[in-house]
């Protein structure tokens, strides 16, 4: 059984930083691409960032490019999302997603950006 457990969410002021972590188990982590999605209040889930299985390449939504960085540590079965210069519009529930078939989703962690 695939398990993805996010942590690191919380309340942060605009311009601040936060690092989300996702601990993965139940699959061969190093063989799967990983993604972060988010769900803004009242909106559908949207992709934020993805990273290849080796960590050699990554892509980002235009809304976060230059501010967010996805990374992974295959020795630890961990994927991260470093979020810098956070904006109120980044407020959302953030989900860790494994690109298994079917895709596997974590339970989400709340990020609130507010002064």
Secondary structure, DSSP 4 states (H G I P E B T S, - for coil): --EEEEE--EEE-TT--EEEEEEEESS-GGGS-EEEEEEETTS-EEEEEEE-TTSS-EEE-TTTTTTEEEEEETTTTEEEEEE-S--GGG-EEEEEEE--SS-EE---EEEEE--
